[in-house]
């Protein structure tokens, strides 16, 4: 795992702005990634359920079978 660093560059102020770099903490990055993963999973599952319902309404057996196979990954 990459080490989290914080680095600062301080220069005597003569008109040049100070530069500071600070990394986002690992816990915040992980939390954000988990939330995004959960949102994408939920959205994809709902979309797939809607497509399955439409294939049932349209009596599309072949489409239903393909979508049902994809849906197994979400259970």
Phi and psi in degrees as a GROMACS rama.xvg file:
@    title "Ramachandran Plot"
@    xaxis  label "Phi"
@    yaxis  label "Psi"
@TYPE xy
-69.1761  134.813  UNK-2
-72.5714  135.216  UNK-3
-81.1574  127.134  UNK-4
-122.036  153.174  UNK-5
-128.336  125.025  UNK-6
-130.257  145.397  UNK-7
-130.011  143.115  UNK-8
-122.37  110.61  UNK-9
-108.869  129.993  UNK-10
-128.743  143.329  UNK-11
-56.6463  131.87  UNK-12
-75.4852  113.472  UNK-13
-131.377  16.912  UNK-14
124.302  -23.1487  UNK-15
-80.9202  133.537  UNK-16
-71.6742  153.509  UNK-17
-76.3686  143.698  UNK-18
-112.934  132.956  UNK-19
-137.443  134.087  UNK-20
-119.63  130.096  UNK-21
-136.35  126.297  UNK-22
-77.8627  149.598  UNK-23
-73.8712  135.298  UNK-24
-59.2061  146.664  UNK-25
-56.58  -39.4988  UNK-26
-62.4147  -38.9322  UNK-27
-68.6989  -40.743  UNK-28
-62.6423  -44.5217  UNK-29
-64.3358  -44.2564  UNK-30
-61.251  -44.5179  UNK-31
-62.4477  -42.7555  UNK-32
-64.6451  -40.9418  UNK-33
-65.3107  -39.4725  UNK-34
-65.1429  -44.5412  UNK-35
-63.2244  -40.3887  UNK-36
-61.7726  -43.2414  UNK-37
-65.7317  -41.3631  UNK-38
-62.9293  -44.1994  UNK-39
-65.1058  -42.3375  UNK-40
-60.8251  -46.6063  UNK-41
-64.054  -43.6181  UNK-42
-65.0351  -44.995  UNK-43
-63.9101  -39.5438  UNK-44
-64.9188  -44.6663  UNK-45
-64.0592  -40.1888  UNK-46
-63.9995  -43.0675  UNK-47
-65.2975  -40.2037  UNK-48
-61.9398  -39.8426  UNK-49
-64.3919  -41.6712  UNK-50
-65.4147  -37.8154  UNK-51
-64.6631  -44.0253  UNK-52
-60.1176  -41.6175  UNK-53
-64.6094  -38.7484  UNK-54
-67.5155  -32.5281  UNK-55
-68.6833  -41.5812  UNK-56
-63.156  -39.4522  UNK-57
-84.4412  1.10892  UNK-58
56.5383  39.729  UNK-59
-95.0003  90.2313  UNK-60
-65.2924  -43.186  UNK-61
-64.051  -44.6615  UNK-62
-63.6138  -39.5239  UNK-63
-61.5738  -42.863  UNK-64
-65.6704  -41.0297  UNK-65
-64.3735  -45.2118  UNK-66
-68.0101  -34.1119  UNK-67
-64.7099  -36.6422  UNK-68
-64.9357  -41.0174  UNK-69
-66.6109  -35.7816  UNK-70
-67.2936  -25.2604  UNK-71
-59.0148  -28.0621  UNK-72
-67.5327  -22.7679  UNK-73
-92.5557  -0.610995  UNK-74
